[in-house]
Amino acid sequence: MQRIVLFLATNLAILVVLGVVMNLVMPAFGLDPSSYTGLFVFAAVFGFGGAFISLAMSKWLAKRSVGAQTIETPRNATERWLLQTVARQAQQAGIPMPEVAIYDSSEPNAFATGASQKSSLVAVSTGLLRHMNEDEVEAVLAHEVSHIANGDMVTLTLIQGVVNTFVIFFARVIAGIIDNATRSNSQDGRGLGGLAYFGIVMVLEVVFGILASIIVMWFSRQREFRADEGSARLVGPEKMIAALRRLQNAHESQLDGSMAAFGIQSKRRPSELFMSHPPLEKRIAALQQLKR
């Protein structure tokens, strides 16, 4: 319940901020909101603005949504090993040292997030530390470090911003066309009306959003293959293969949203088109190709 409230409050705050920005930007540049140019600017501000605000808040939201505790001073040998391992891998990958955190979950999982390489986070679950051996955990950490080194958070944010912009733009263009057609066919010259127009926009945004998610998920799956390859370069393909095989017996992931895009979850969906991660069998097969 706490995660849902936090998610809703954050998105409401983003909408309010962007609404204020639009009220200042549009008149300042002499843009007419009813023109295609004005509409596209409106769509871009909300599409990219929402994506980048979410990225900027991603580390803060991630830690609070799962209750992750950053390791400041190691309290035991496990925490000391985690810090040392991530530090070594970050140096190998040529990135600044990320924050390292642990969160309480029975599921073996991990994720990386953050607005930039200089402000990144690698978090692992207590279930991961309990159910995987040291080599497997090392491979998972290398996978997350590779996400950061590859700039996956920023890349997916840009992609999300682009698709958001076109979803918002085309939903309103088509709703406007329907409104104009209704007005021209009406004897009194009335169009859809505010509520009907808004309802059509919402329906179209949902439909276009589902279609756009196919593009975003495809890019996400490619990022996973690259992060697996990065892990193989840092610790060897055998360790990453072993970790993925261990995940095949894991429970369904509880991670969602931006965190799921960089986790190592084994969650299944009816269609691969809507999966943020490739099937584990394909990831293992890709890593086995690297060994040849």
PyMOL commands that set and color helices and strands:
alter all, ss='L'
color gray80, all
select helices_A, chain A and resi 2-28+36-56+58-66+77-93+126-131+134-149+152-185+194-235+237-247+257-260+272-274+280-291
alter helices_A, ss='H'
color red, helices_A
select strands_A, chain A and resi 69-70+99-103+110-116+119-125
alter strands_A, ss='S'
color yellow, strands_A
deselect
rebuild
show_as cartoon
